[in-house]
C-alpha cells in the first residue's frame, strides 16, 4: 500500500489548517469523543474512521467527516450554518480531488451528506458526510517486510 490512513489524516489536517473558515479547528477520534473535547473554535471539523475493506488490489477506507458551528438557542441561524458548512464540504471535495492526482488515492465522486441540528453538548448544527478513499494496494509476496 503506497498511501496510509495516517497520510489521509494529515491531508484532512492540511485542509483544515489552510481553510479560512476552519482555521485549523479539527480533531480525529471516535464519535463519542466529540462532546468531550473541551473548548474548541467553531466552525469545527471532526473526523472518525469507519469500517473499511480490502479488495483484490485496493484498500477502501471510509471516513465520516462532521463539520459544525454553534447554533442559536432558537435555531434561527441553522439554515445559514447549513449553507456555510455545505460550502466547506464543497471546498473539501475540491481539495481532496486536486490532491488525489498527485497522491495514490481516489475519492468517491459522491459525498452523502446528512444535516443535523442541535446535536452534541455544544448546541451545534452542521452536516455529517462519509468520504470513501480508494487506495491502490499493489503488494505481492515479494514486497512483504518478511525475512
Phi and psi in radians as a Rosetta constraint file:
Dihedral C 1 N 2 CA 2 C 2 CIRCULARHARMONIC -1.530 0.35
Dihedral N 2 CA 2 C 2 N 3 CIRCULARHARMONIC -0.295 0.35
Dihedral C 2 N 3 CA 3 C 3 CIRCULARHARMONIC -2.307 0.35
Dihedral N 3 CA 3 C 3 N 4 CIRCULARHARMONIC 2.410 0.35
Dihedral C 3 N 4 CA 4 C 4 CIRCULARHARMONIC -2.033 0.35
Dihedral N 4 CA 4 C 4 N 5 CIRCULARHARMONIC 2.927 0.35
Dihedral C 4 N 5 CA 5 C 5 CIRCULARHARMONIC -1.051 0.35
Dihedral N 5 CA 5 C 5 N 6 CIRCULARHARMONIC -0.660 0.35
Dihedral C 5 N 6 CA 6 C 6 CIRCULARHARMONIC -1.097 0.35
Dihedral N 6 CA 6 C 6 N 7 CIRCULARHARMONIC -0.628 0.35
Dihedral C 6 N 7 CA 7 C 7 CIRCULARHARMONIC -1.203 0.35
Dihedral N 7 CA 7 C 7 N 8 CIRCULARHARMONIC -0.626 0.35
Dihedral C 7 N 8 CA 8 C 8 CIRCULARHARMONIC -1.128 0.35
Dihedral N 8 CA 8 C 8 N 9 CIRCULARHARMONIC -0.753 0.35
Dihedral C 8 N 9 CA 9 C 9 CIRCULARHARMONIC -0.994 0.35
Dihedral N 9 CA 9 C 9 N 10 CIRCULARHARMONIC -0.791 0.35
Dihedral C 9 N 10 CA 10 C 10 CIRCULARHARMONIC -1.113 0.35
Dihedral N 10 CA 10 C 10 N 11 CIRCULARHARMONIC -0.629 0.35
Dihedral C 10 N 11 CA 11 C 11 CIRCULARHARMONIC -1.155 0.35
Dihedral N 11 CA 11 C 11 N 12 CIRCULARHARMONIC -0.740 0.35
Dihedral C 11 N 12 CA 12 C 12 CIRCULARHARMONIC -1.147 0.35
Dihedral N 12 CA 12 C 12 N 13 CIRCULARHARMONIC -0.670 0.35
Dihedral C 12 N 13 CA 13 C 13 CIRCULARHARMONIC -1.096 0.35
Dihedral N 13 CA 13 C 13 N 14 CIRCULARHARMONIC -0.742 0.35
Dihedral C 13 N 14 CA 14 C 14 CIRCULARHARMONIC -1.059 0.35
Dihedral N 14 CA 14 C 14 N 15 CIRCULARHARMONIC -0.751 0.35
Dihedral C 14 N 15 CA 15 C 15 CIRCULARHARMONIC -1.027 0.35
Dihedral N 15 CA 15 C 15 N 16 CIRCULARHARMONIC -0.908 0.35
Dihedral C 15 N 16 CA 16 C 16 CIRCULARHARMONIC -1.093 0.35
Dihedral N 16 CA 16 C 16 N 17 CIRCULARHARMONIC -0.684 0.35
Dihedral C 16 N 17 CA 17 C 17 CIRCULARHARMONIC -1.107 0.35
Dihedral N 17 CA 17 C 17 N 18 CIRCULARHARMONIC -0.566 0.35
Dihedral C 17 N 18 CA 18 C 18 CIRCULARHARMONIC -1.765 0.35
Dihedral N 18 CA 18 C 18 N 19 CIRCULARHARMONIC -0.124 0.35
Dihedral C 18 N 19 CA 19 C 19 CIRCULARHARMONIC -1.352 0.35
Dihedral N 19 CA 19 C 19 N 20 CIRCULARHARMONIC 2.282 0.35
Dihedral C 19 N 20 CA 20 C 20 CIRCULARHARMONIC -1.170 0.35
Dihedral N 20 CA 20 C 20 N 21 CIRCULARHARMONIC -0.386 0.35
Dihedral C 20 N 21 CA 21 C 21 CIRCULARHARMONIC -1.614 0.35
Dihedral N 21 CA 21 C 21 N 22 CIRCULARHARMONIC -0.715 0.35
Dihedral C 21 N 22 CA 22 C 22 CIRCULARHARMONIC -1.294 0.35
Dihedral N 22 CA 22 C 22 N 23 CIRCULARHARMONIC -0.625 0.35
Dihedral C 22 N 23 CA 23 C 23 CIRCULARHARMONIC 0.873 0.35
Dihedral N 23 CA 23 C 23 N 24 CIRCULARHARMONIC 0.717 0.35
Dihedral C 23 N 24 CA 24 C 24 CIRCULARHARMONIC 1.444 0.35
Dihedral N 24 CA 24 C 24 N 25 CIRCULARHARMONIC 0.124 0.35
Dihedral C 24 N 25 CA 25 C 25 CIRCULARHARMONIC -1.462 0.35
Dihedral N 25 CA 25 C 25 N 26 CIRCULARHARMONIC 1.573 0.35
Dihedral C 25 N 26 CA 26 C 26 CIRCULARHARMONIC -2.596 0.35
Dihedral N 26 CA 26 C 26 N 27 CIRCULARHARMONIC 2.614 0.35
Dihedral C 26 N 27 CA 27 C 27 CIRCULARHARMONIC -2.560 0.35
Dihedral N 27 CA 27 C 27 N 28 CIRCULARHARMONIC 2.826 0.35
Dihedral C 27 N 28 CA 28 C 28 CIRCULARHARMONIC -2.255 0.35
Dihedral N 28 CA 28 C 28 N 29 CIRCULARHARMONIC 2.512 0.35
Dihedral C 28 N 29 CA 29 C 29 CIRCULARHARMONIC 2.821 0.35
Dihedral N 29 CA 29 C 29 N 30 CIRCULARHARMONIC -2.827 0.35
Dihedral C 29 N 30 CA 30 C 30 CIRCULARHARMONIC -1.457 0.35
Dihedral N 30 CA 30 C 30 N 31 CIRCULARHARMONIC 2.626 0.35
Dihedral C 30 N 31 CA 31 C 31 CIRCULARHARMONIC -0.997 0.35
Dihedral N 31 CA 31 C 31 N 32 CIRCULARHARMONIC -0.554 0.35
Dihedral C 31 N 32 CA 32 C 32 CIRCULARHARMONIC -1.121 0.35
Dihedral N 32 CA 32 C 32 N 33 CIRCULARHARMONIC -0.344 0.35
Dihedral C 32 N 33 CA 33 C 33 CIRCULARHARMONIC -1.437 0.35
Dihedral N 33 CA 33 C 33 N 34 CIRCULARHARMONIC -0.202 0.35
Dihedral C 33 N 34 CA 34 C 34 CIRCULARHARMONIC -1.002 0.35
Dihedral N 34 CA 34 C 34 N 35 CIRCULARHARMONIC -0.742 0.35
Dihedral C 34 N 35 CA 35 C 35 CIRCULARHARMONIC -1.394 0.35
Dihedral N 35 CA 35 C 35 N 36 CIRCULARHARMONIC -0.119 0.35
Dihedral C 35 N 36 CA 36 C 36 CIRCULARHARMONIC -1.973 0.35
Dihedral N 36 CA 36 C 36 N 37 CIRCULARHARMONIC 0.450 0.35
Dihedral C 36 N 37 CA 37 C 37 CIRCULARHARMONIC -1.590 0.35
Dihedral N 37 CA 37 C 37 N 38 CIRCULARHARMONIC -0.073 0.35
Dihedral C 37 N 38 CA 38 C 38 CIRCULARHARMONIC 1.392 0.35
Dihedral N 38 CA 38 C 38 N 39 CIRCULARHARMONIC -2.600 0.35
Dihedral C 38 N 39 CA 39 C 39 CIRCULARHARMONIC -1.358 0.35
Dihedral N 39 CA 39 C 39 N 40 CIRCULARHARMONIC 2.179 0.35
Dihedral C 39 N 40 CA 40 C 40 CIRCULARHARMONIC -2.263 0.35
Dihedral N 40 CA 40 C 40 N 41 CIRCULARHARMONIC 2.799 0.35
Dihedral C 40 N 41 CA 41 C 41 CIRCULARHARMONIC -1.652 0.35
Dihedral N 41 CA 41 C 41 N 42 CIRCULARHARMONIC 2.305 0.35
Dihedral C 41 N 42 CA 42 C 42 CIRCULARHARMONIC -1.839 0.35
Dihedral N 42 CA 42 C 42 N 43 CIRCULARHARMONIC 2.581 0.35
Dihedral C 42 N 43 CA 43 C 43 CIRCULARHARMONIC -1.133 0.35
Dihedral N 43 CA 43 C 43 N 44 CIRCULARHARMONIC 2.793 0.35
Dihedral C 43 N 44 CA 44 C 44 CIRCULARHARMONIC -2.413 0.35
Dihedral N 44 CA 44 C 44 N 45 CIRCULARHARMONIC 2.462 0.35
Dihedral C 44 N 45 CA 45 C 45 CIRCULARHARMONIC -2.076 0.35
Dihedral N 45 CA 45 C 45 N 46 CIRCULARHARMONIC 2.266 0.35
Dihedral C 45 N 46 CA 46 C 46 CIRCULARHARMONIC -2.204 0.35
Dihedral N 46 CA 46 C 46 N 47 CIRCULARHARMONIC 2.335 0.35
Dihedral C 46 N 47 CA 47 C 47 CIRCULARHARMONIC -2.169 0.35
Dihedral N 47 CA 47 C 47 N 48 CIRCULARHARMONIC 2.347 0.35
Dihedral C 47 N 48 CA 48 C 48 CIRCULARHARMONIC -2.397 0.35
Dihedral N 48 CA 48 C 48 N 49 CIRCULARHARMONIC 2.260 0.35
Dihedral C 48 N 49 CA 49 C 49 CIRCULARHARMONIC -1.182 0.35
Dihedral N 49 CA 49 C 49 N 50 CIRCULARHARMONIC 2.606 0.35
Dihedral C 49 N 50 CA 50 C 50 CIRCULARHARMONIC -2.101 0.35
Dihedral N 50 CA 50 C 50 N 51 CIRCULARHARMONIC -3.133 0.35
Dihedral C 50 N 51 CA 51 C 51 CIRCULARHARMONIC -1.040 0.35
Dihedral N 51 CA 51 C 51 N 52 CIRCULARHARMONIC 2.485 0.35
Dihedral C 51 N 52 CA 52 C 52 CIRCULARHARMONIC -2.408 0.35
Dihedral N 52 CA 52 C 52 N 53 CIRCULARHARMONIC 2.971 0.35
Dihedral C 52 N 53 CA 53 C 53 CIRCULARHARMONIC -2.644 0.35
Dihedral N 53 CA 53 C 53 N 54 CIRCULARHARMONIC 2.677 0.35
Dihedral C 53 N 54 CA 54 C 54 CIRCULARHARMONIC -1.641 0.35
Dihedral N 54 CA 54 C 54 N 55 CIRCULARHARMONIC 2.370 0.35
Dihedral C 54 N 55 CA 55 C 55 CIRCULARHARMONIC -1.913 0.35
Dihedral N 55 CA 55 C 55 N 56 CIRCULARHARMONIC -2.944 0.35
Dihedral C 55 N 56 CA 56 C 56 CIRCULARHARMONIC -0.982 0.35
Dihedral N 56 CA 56 C 56 N 57 CIRCULARHARMONIC -0.815 0.35
Dihedral C 56 N 57 CA 57 C 57 CIRCULARHARMONIC -2.269 0.35
Dihedral N 57 CA 57 C 57 N 58 CIRCULARHARMONIC 0.319 0.35
Dihedral C 57 N 58 CA 58 C 58 CIRCULARHARMONIC -2.531 0.35
Dihedral N 58 CA 58 C 58 N 59 CIRCULARHARMONIC 2.768 0.35
Dihedral C 58 N 59 CA 59 C 59 CIRCULARHARMONIC -2.023 0.35
Dihedral N 59 CA 59 C 59 N 60 CIRCULARHARMONIC 2.150 0.35
Dihedral C 59 N 60 CA 60 C 60 CIRCULARHARMONIC -1.796 0.35
Dihedral N 60 CA 60 C 60 N 61 CIRCULARHARMONIC 2.020 0.35
Dihedral C 60 N 61 CA 61 C 61 CIRCULARHARMONIC -1.990 0.35
Dihedral N 61 CA 61 C 61 N 62 CIRCULARHARMONIC 2.217 0.35
Dihedral C 61 N 62 CA 62 C 62 CIRCULARHARMONIC -1.899 0.35
Dihedral N 62 CA 62 C 62 N 63 CIRCULARHARMONIC 2.364 0.35
Dihedral C 62 N 63 CA 63 C 63 CIRCULARHARMONIC -2.290 0.35
Dihedral N 63 CA 63 C 63 N 64 CIRCULARHARMONIC 2.224 0.35
Dihedral C 63 N 64 CA 64 C 64 CIRCULARHARMONIC -1.550 0.35
Dihedral N 64 CA 64 C 64 N 65 CIRCULARHARMONIC 2.258 0.35
Dihedral C 64 N 65 CA 65 C 65 CIRCULARHARMONIC -2.028 0.35
Dihedral N 65 CA 65 C 65 N 66 CIRCULARHARMONIC 2.224 0.35
Dihedral C 65 N 66 CA 66 C 66 CIRCULARHARMONIC -2.033 0.35
Dihedral N 66 CA 66 C 66 N 67 CIRCULARHARMONIC 2.183 0.35
Dihedral C 66 N 67 CA 67 C 67 CIRCULARHARMONIC -2.066 0.35
Dihedral N 67 CA 67 C 67 N 68 CIRCULARHARMONIC 2.254 0.35
Dihedral C 67 N 68 CA 68 C 68 CIRCULARHARMONIC -2.470 0.35
Dihedral N 68 CA 68 C 68 N 69 CIRCULARHARMONIC 2.831 0.35
Dihedral C 68 N 69 CA 69 C 69 CIRCULARHARMONIC -2.542 0.35
Dihedral N 69 CA 69 C 69 N 70 CIRCULARHARMONIC 2.826 0.35
Dihedral C 69 N 70 CA 70 C 70 CIRCULARHARMONIC -1.194 0.35
Dihedral N 70 CA 70 C 70 N 71 CIRCULARHARMONIC 2.301 0.35
Dihedral C 70 N 71 CA 71 C 71 CIRCULARHARMONIC -1.847 0.35
Dihedral N 71 CA 71 C 71 N 72 CIRCULARHARMONIC 2.537 0.35
Dihedral C 71 N 72 CA 72 C 72 CIRCULARHARMONIC -1.101 0.35
Dihedral N 72 CA 72 C 72 N 73 CIRCULARHARMONIC 2.662 0.35
Dihedral C 72 N 73 CA 73 C 73 CIRCULARHARMONIC -0.971 0.35
Dihedral N 73 CA 73 C 73 N 74 CIRCULARHARMONIC -0.607 0.35
Dihedral C 73 N 74 CA 74 C 74 CIRCULARHARMONIC -1.546 0.35
Dihedral N 74 CA 74 C 74 N 75 CIRCULARHARMONIC 0.109 0.35
Dihedral C 74 N 75 CA 75 C 75 CIRCULARHARMONIC 1.092 0.35
Dihedral N 75 CA 75 C 75 N 76 CIRCULARHARMONIC 0.291 0.35
Dihedral C 75 N 76 CA 76 C 76 CIRCULARHARMONIC -1.159 0.35
Dihedral N 76 CA 76 C 76 N 77 CIRCULARHARMONIC -0.367 0.35
Dihedral C 76 N 77 CA 77 C 77 CIRCULARHARMONIC -1.822 0.35
Dihedral N 77 CA 77 C 77 N 78 CIRCULARHARMONIC 0.233 0.35
Dihedral C 77 N 78 CA 78 C 78 CIRCULARHARMONIC -1.127 0.35
Dihedral N 78 CA 78 C 78 N 79 CIRCULARHARMONIC -0.644 0.35
Dihedral C 78 N 79 CA 79 C 79 CIRCULARHARMONIC -1.212 0.35
Dihedral N 79 CA 79 C 79 N 80 CIRCULARHARMONIC -0.579 0.35
Dihedral C 79 N 80 CA 80 C 80 CIRCULARHARMONIC -1.111 0.35
Dihedral N 80 CA 80 C 80 N 81 CIRCULARHARMONIC -0.757 0.35
Dihedral C 80 N 81 CA 81 C 81 CIRCULARHARMONIC -1.154 0.35
Dihedral N 81 CA 81 C 81 N 82 CIRCULARHARMONIC -0.810 0.35
Dihedral C 81 N 82 CA 82 C 82 CIRCULARHARMONIC -0.984 0.35
Dihedral N 82 CA 82 C 82 N 83 CIRCULARHARMONIC -0.720 0.35
Dihedral C 82 N 83 CA 83 C 83 CIRCULARHARMONIC -1.126 0.35
Dihedral N 83 CA 83 C 83 N 84 CIRCULARHARMONIC -0.841 0.35
Dihedral C 83 N 84 CA 84 C 84 CIRCULARHARMONIC -1.082 0.35
Dihedral N 84 CA 84 C 84 N 85 CIRCULARHARMONIC -0.768 0.35
Dihedral C 84 N 85 CA 85 C 85 CIRCULARHARMONIC -1.210 0.35
Dihedral N 85 CA 85 C 85 N 86 CIRCULARHARMONIC -0.629 0.35
Dihedral C 85 N 86 CA 86 C 86 CIRCULARHARMONIC -1.015 0.35
Dihedral N 86 CA 86 C 86 N 87 CIRCULARHARMONIC -0.730 0.35
Dihedral C 86 N 87 CA 87 C 87 CIRCULARHARMONIC -1.152 0.35
Dihedral N 87 CA 87 C 87 N 88 CIRCULARHARMONIC -0.615 0.35
Dihedral C 87 N 88 CA 88 C 88 CIRCULARHARMONIC -1.141 0.35
Dihedral N 88 CA 88 C 88 N 89 CIRCULARHARMONIC -0.681 0.35
Dihedral C 88 N 89 CA 89 C 89 CIRCULARHARMONIC -1.133 0.35
Dihedral N 89 CA 89 C 89 N 90 CIRCULARHARMONIC -0.649 0.35
Dihedral C 89 N 90 CA 90 C 90 CIRCULARHARMONIC -1.091 0.35
Dihedral N 90 CA 90 C 90 N 91 CIRCULARHARMONIC -0.741 0.35
Dihedral C 90 N 91 CA 91 C 91 CIRCULARHARMONIC -1.084 0.35
Dihedral N 91 CA 91 C 91 N 92 CIRCULARHARMONIC -0.751 0.35
Dihedral C 91 N 92 CA 92 C 92 CIRCULARHARMONIC -1.089 0.35
Dihedral N 92 CA 92 C 92 N 93 CIRCULARHARMONIC -0.767 0.35
Dihedral C 92 N 93 CA 93 C 93 CIRCULARHARMONIC -1.070 0.35
Dihedral N 93 CA 93 C 93 N 94 CIRCULARHARMONIC -0.791 0.35
Dihedral C 93 N 94 CA 94 C 94 CIRCULARHARMONIC -1.097 0.35
Dihedral N 94 CA 94 C 94 N 95 CIRCULARHARMONIC -0.748 0.35
Dihedral C 94 N 95 CA 95 C 95 CIRCULARHARMONIC -1.073 0.35
Dihedral N 95 CA 95 C 95 N 96 CIRCULARHARMONIC -0.843 0.35
Dihedral C 95 N 96 CA 96 C 96 CIRCULARHARMONIC -1.156 0.35
Dihedral N 96 CA 96 C 96 N 97 CIRCULARHARMONIC -0.676 0.35
Dihedral C 96 N 97 CA 97 C 97 CIRCULARHARMONIC -1.149 0.35
Dihedral N 97 CA 97 C 97 N 98 CIRCULARHARMONIC -0.720 0.35
Dihedral C 97 N 98 CA 98 C 98 CIRCULARHARMONIC -1.092 0.35
Dihedral N 98 CA 98 C 98 N 99 CIRCULARHARMONIC -0.798 0.35
Dihedral C 98 N 99 CA 99 C 99 CIRCULARHARMONIC -1.254 0.35
Dihedral N 99 CA 99 C 99 N 100 CIRCULARHARMONIC -0.466 0.35
Dihedral C 99 N 100 CA 100 C 100 CIRCULARHARMONIC -1.084 0.35
Dihedral N 100 CA 100 C 100 N 101 CIRCULARHARMONIC -0.534 0.35
Dihedral C 100 N 101 CA 101 C 101 CIRCULARHARMONIC -1.113 0.35
Dihedral N 101 CA 101 C 101 N 102 CIRCULARHARMONIC -0.586 0.35
Dihedral C 101 N 102 CA 102 C 102 CIRCULARHARMONIC -1.540 0.35
Dihedral N 102 CA 102 C 102 N 103 CIRCULARHARMONIC -0.387 0.35
Dihedral C 102 N 103 CA 103 C 103 CIRCULARHARMONIC -1.872 0.35
Dihedral N 103 CA 103 C 103 N 104 CIRCULARHARMONIC -3.115 0.35
Dihedral C 103 N 104 CA 104 C 104 CIRCULARHARMONIC -1.843 0.35
Dihedral N 104 CA 104 C 104 N 105 CIRCULARHARMONIC 0.947 0.35
Dihedral C 104 N 105 CA 105 C 105 CIRCULARHARMONIC -2.559 0.35
Dihedral N 105 CA 105 C 105 N 106 CIRCULARHARMONIC 2.833 0.35
Dihedral C 105 N 106 CA 106 C 106 CIRCULARHARMONIC -2.259 0.35
Dihedral N 106 CA 106 C 106 N 107 CIRCULARHARMONIC 2.453 0.35
Dihedral C 106 N 107 CA 107 C 107 CIRCULARHARMONIC -1.841 0.35
Dihedral N 107 CA 107 C 107 N 108 CIRCULARHARMONIC 2.678 0.35
Dihedral C 107 N 108 CA 108 C 108 CIRCULARHARMONIC -1.017 0.35
Dihedral N 108 CA 108 C 108 N 109 CIRCULARHARMONIC 2.499 0.35
Dihedral C 108 N 109 CA 109 C 109 CIRCULARHARMONIC -1.189 0.35
Dihedral N 109 CA 109 C 109 N 110 CIRCULARHARMONIC -0.351 0.35
Dihedral C 109 N 110 CA 110 C 110 CIRCULARHARMONIC -2.106 0.35
Dihedral N 110 CA 110 C 110 N 111 CIRCULARHARMONIC 2.404 0.35
Dihedral C 110 N 111 CA 111 C 111 CIRCULARHARMONIC -1.887 0.35
Dihedral N 111 CA 111 C 111 N 112 CIRCULARHARMONIC 2.218 0.35
Dihedral C 111 N 112 CA 112 C 112 CIRCULARHARMONIC -1.584 0.35
Dihedral N 112 CA 112 C 112 N 113 CIRCULARHARMONIC 2.036 0.35
Dihedral C 112 N 113 CA 113 C 113 CIRCULARHARMONIC -1.899 0.35
Dihedral N 113 CA 113 C 113 N 114 CIRCULARHARMONIC 2.472 0.35
Dihedral C 113 N 114 CA 114 C 114 CIRCULARHARMONIC -2.205 0.35
Dihedral N 114 CA 114 C 114 N 115 CIRCULARHARMONIC 2.136 0.35
Dihedral C 114 N 115 CA 115 C 115 CIRCULARHARMONIC -1.338 0.35
Dihedral N 115 CA 115 C 115 N 116 CIRCULARHARMONIC 2.678 0.35
Dihedral C 115 N 116 CA 116 C 116 CIRCULARHARMONIC -2.461 0.35
Dihedral N 116 CA 116 C 116 N 117 CIRCULARHARMONIC 2.711 0.35
Dihedral C 116 N 117 CA 117 C 117 CIRCULARHARMONIC -2.324 0.35
Dihedral N 117 CA 117 C 117 N 118 CIRCULARHARMONIC 2.413 0.35
Dihedral C 117 N 118 CA 118 C 118 CIRCULARHARMONIC 0.916 0.35
Dihedral N 118 CA 118 C 118 N 119 CIRCULARHARMONIC 0.980 0.35
Dihedral C 118 N 119 CA 119 C 119 CIRCULARHARMONIC -1.907 0.35
Dihedral N 119 CA 119 C 119 N 120 CIRCULARHARMONIC 2.733 0.35
Dihedral C 119 N 120 CA 120 C 120 CIRCULARHARMONIC 1.170 0.35
Dihedral N 120 CA 120 C 120 N 121 CIRCULARHARMONIC -2.965 0.35
Dihedral C 120 N 121 CA 121 C 121 CIRCULARHARMONIC -1.595 0.35
Dihedral N 121 CA 121 C 121 N 122 CIRCULARHARMONIC -0.093 0.35
Dihedral C 121 N 122 CA 122 C 122 CIRCULARHARMONIC -1.772 0.35
Dihedral N 122 CA 122 C 122 N 123 CIRCULARHARMONIC 0.227 0.35
Dihedral C 122 N 123 CA 123 C 123 CIRCULARHARMONIC 0.915 0.35
Dihedral N 123 CA 123 C 123 N 124 CIRCULARHARMONIC 1.125 0.35
Dihedral C 123 N 124 CA 124 C 124 CIRCULARHARMONIC -2.016 0.35
Dihedral N 124 CA 124 C 124 N 125 CIRCULARHARMONIC 2.732 0.35
Dihedral C 124 N 125 CA 125 C 125 CIRCULARHARMONIC -2.333 0.35
Dihedral N 125 CA 125 C 125 N 126 CIRCULARHARMONIC 2.629 0.35
Dihedral C 125 N 126 CA 126 C 126 CIRCULARHARMONIC 3.017 0.35
Dihedral N 126 CA 126 C 126 N 127 CIRCULARHARMONIC -2.629 0.35
Dihedral C 126 N 127 CA 127 C 127 CIRCULARHARMONIC -2.252 0.35
Dihedral N 127 CA 127 C 127 N 128 CIRCULARHARMONIC 2.598 0.35
Dihedral C 127 N 128 CA 128 C 128 CIRCULARHARMONIC -2.088 0.35
Dihedral N 128 CA 128 C 128 N 129 CIRCULARHARMONIC 2.328 0.35
Dihedral C 128 N 129 CA 129 C 129 CIRCULARHARMONIC -2.456 0.35
Dihedral N 129 CA 129 C 129 N 130 CIRCULARHARMONIC 2.595 0.35
Dihedral C 129 N 130 CA 130 C 130 CIRCULARHARMONIC -1.859 0.35
Dihedral N 130 CA 130 C 130 N 131 CIRCULARHARMONIC 2.261 0.35
Dihedral C 130 N 131 CA 131 C 131 CIRCULARHARMONIC -1.974 0.35
Dihedral N 131 CA 131 C 131 N 132 CIRCULARHARMONIC 2.271 0.35
Dihedral C 131 N 132 CA 132 C 132 CIRCULARHARMONIC -1.808 0.35
Dihedral N 132 CA 132 C 132 N 133 CIRCULARHARMONIC 2.121 0.35
Dihedral C 132 N 133 CA 133 C 133 CIRCULARHARMONIC -1.776 0.35
Dihedral N 133 CA 133 C 133 N 134 CIRCULARHARMONIC 2.258 0.35
Dihedral C 133 N 134 CA 134 C 134 CIRCULARHARMONIC -1.909 0.35
Dihedral N 134 CA 134 C 134 N 135 CIRCULARHARMONIC 2.100 0.35
Dihedral C 134 N 135 CA 135 C 135 CIRCULARHARMONIC -2.026 0.35
Dihedral N 135 CA 135 C 135 N 136 CIRCULARHARMONIC 2.291 0.35
Dihedral C 135 N 136 CA 136 C 136 CIRCULARHARMONIC -1.096 0.35
Dihedral N 136 CA 136 C 136 N 137 CIRCULARHARMONIC 2.425 0.35
Dihedral C 136 N 137 CA 137 C 137 CIRCULARHARMONIC -2.318 0.35
Dihedral N 137 CA 137 C 137 N 138 CIRCULARHARMONIC 1.472 0.35
Dihedral C 137 N 138 CA 138 C 138 CIRCULARHARMONIC -1.720 0.35
Dihedral N 138 CA 138 C 138 N 139 CIRCULARHARMONIC 0.355 0.35
Dihedral C 138 N 139 CA 139 C 139 CIRCULARHARMONIC -1.186 0.35
Dihedral N 139 CA 139 C 139 N 140 CIRCULARHARMONIC 2.540 0.35
Dihedral C 139 N 140 CA 140 C 140 CIRCULARHARMONIC -2.298 0.35
Dihedral N 140 CA 140 C 140 N 141 CIRCULARHARMONIC 3.141 0.35
Dihedral C 140 N 141 CA 141 C 141 CIRCULARHARMONIC -1.103 0.35
Dihedral N 141 CA 141 C 141 N 142 CIRCULARHARMONIC -0.367 0.35
Dihedral C 141 N 142 CA 142 C 142 CIRCULARHARMONIC -1.280 0.35
Dihedral N 142 CA 142 C 142 N 143 CIRCULARHARMONIC -0.381 0.35
Dihedral C 142 N 143 CA 143 C 143 CIRCULARHARMONIC -1.761 0.35
Dihedral N 143 CA 143 C 143 N 144 CIRCULARHARMONIC 0.129 0.35
Dihedral C 143 N 144 CA 144 C 144 CIRCULARHARMONIC -1.252 0.35
Dihedral N 144 CA 144 C 144 N 145 CIRCULARHARMONIC 2.523 0.35
Dihedral C 144 N 145 CA 145 C 145 CIRCULARHARMONIC -1.434 0.35
Dihedral N 145 CA 145 C 145 N 146 CIRCULARHARMONIC 1.069 0.35
Dihedral C 145 N 146 CA 146 C 146 CIRCULARHARMONIC -2.221 0.35
Dihedral N 146 CA 146 C 146 N 147 CIRCULARHARMONIC 2.411 0.35
